[in-house]
């Protein structure tokens, strides 16, 4: 855990700040991913992570179970001795922005991307790259944001579709190829 003083010190080290926007098609798991990250960081108890929509703070977001307004949460991360850096530079402040996935709120995604250094592109492993995935990915590229792909809900491949390992691999490969094609054009 970090103290407020330690957080302020990290904020003064621009090289140790990361602003990352989480983008995806609606219902591909952005807010659930955020809750899992909060759980891993010790912000919430792991058993409550899936049921908790911490970044959907408005009543209408809670009722509709969708993100309408982008919400930022700061997480601290400290590198262990695996990387050779001065000890005082091993602490990072990661500002994660949970953005809406519904097309009606794309202006929120644009605003979130404009304050970000990178984008975590979340894609549902069964639904694949959808129209809004492509839209928000292109928005990120237009803002010169570096995307990182995260294939989510991988358990659905086995539990729902009952795919064998080769079929799962082909499905994941198709998602990666589709995202790479969008980036290349």
N, C-alpha and C positions, 0 to 999 in steps of 0.2 A: 504494500500500500504506500501511496505517496502523500506527503503533506502538502498543504496549500503553498508553502514556501518553495518546496521542491518543484511543484508545477510551474510556479512563476519563473523559476530559474530555467526550466526546460523551455518555456515560452520565449525566453531571451535568446535561445540558440536556434536560429532559423533553420539550420541544417538538421535539427532534431524534431522538426514539426512536419507532420504529414496530414494533409486534408484530402480525404477520400470520400467520393460520392458512391453510394450503392444504387445501381440502376438496373432495371429489368422490366419485363412485361408484368402486368397485373397478376397477382397470385403465384408468382414464381418463387416466393419465399424470402423477400428482402427483409421484412420486419421480423420474421422468425429467425433468420440468420443473425440479425442484430441482437435479438434476445439471447441466442446461443453465445454470441461473443460477450455479452454482459455477464452471462453465467460463468463463462470461462475466466473472466476478469474478476469474478467474485462480487459483482454488483448486485446480482440476484441469485437466489438459491436455484441450483440446477433443475430440481423437480418442478419449479414454477416457470422455467424459461419458456417452454412451448406455449403455455396458456397466457403468458404476459406479453402485451403489446406496448412496451415502454415508450416507443417512439410515436405511437398514435395517441397523442395526449388530448386531442379534442373529443368532445362527446360524439359528434357526428362520425368521426373516424372509428371510435370504439363501437358505435352502433352498426355501422356499415362494414366494419372489418376491412377497411382499405385506408391507405395513407393518402391524405389530401394535401397536407402542408409538409414540406421538408423539415426534418428535425435533426439537429446535430447533437452528438454525444462525444465526449472526449474520453479516451482510454489511454492509460499509460502502459508502456512496454519497456522493459529493461533487458538489453542484450546480456546474455550470460558470457562467460569467458571464452566462448567459441570464436568471437571476432576480436582481433587485436586492435583495440582503440583505447584511448585514455579512459579510465574508469568514469570520469565525469561526463563523458560523451556517450555513454551506453544507454541513457534514458531517452525515450522518445514519447512525444505526445501525439497521439493519432486522433484526429477529429473525423469521426465517421458521420456522414450525412445520409440519412434514410430518406430517399426521394420517392414520390408517388410513381406508380406503374401504370395508372389509368391515363389514357390519352387526353382526357378533359383537363388534366392538371400538368400538362407538359411545360407550361411556363415555370412551374416550380422546379422541374428537373433542370431547365436551362439556368435558372438562378443558382441552384445547388452546384451545377457543374462549373459555373464561373468563379466560384470560390475554392475549387478543388484542384489538386495536383494530379490526381489519378482517379480512375473509376473502377469499381468492382462490378463487372457485368455478370449478373446472376441469371442462369438459364435453367429452367426445369428440364430434367433429363428425359422425361416422357414427351412433353409438349414441344421441346426443342426451341429453336429461334423463331419467335413470333413477330408479328408486325411491329408491335411497340418495342420489342427488343432491338430490332433493326433501327427504329426511329431514335431511341435514346442513345444507341451506340454511335449513330451518325452525328447526333448532337454533341456527344463527347469528342468525337474526332474533329468536328468543326471548331470546337473550343480548344483544340490542341491538347486534349487530355489523353494521357496514356491509359488504355484499358487493360484490365486483367480479367480473364474469364474464370468464372466459378460455376461448374456444373453442379446443380443442386438437386435434391430429392432423388438421389441415385438408388435408394432402396426401392423406389417404385418400379424400377426395371425388373427386379427379382420378385418382389412381393405381389405386385399387381399384374404385370405382363408376363411374369415367369419366364424371362429370357435366360438363355444359357450364357456362359461367359463370352463366347464369340459374338453373339448377338448384342450383348451389352457393349462390347468394345466397338462394334460397328456403329451403334447408336451414338456413342460418345464421339467417335471419329467424325461422324456426320455433323454434329454440333460444332466441333472445333473447326472443321473445314468451312462451314457456313459463316462462322464468325470471322475467320481469316479472309474469306472472300469479301465480306462487307468492309473490313479494314483495308483491303487492297484496292477497292474501287472508290 
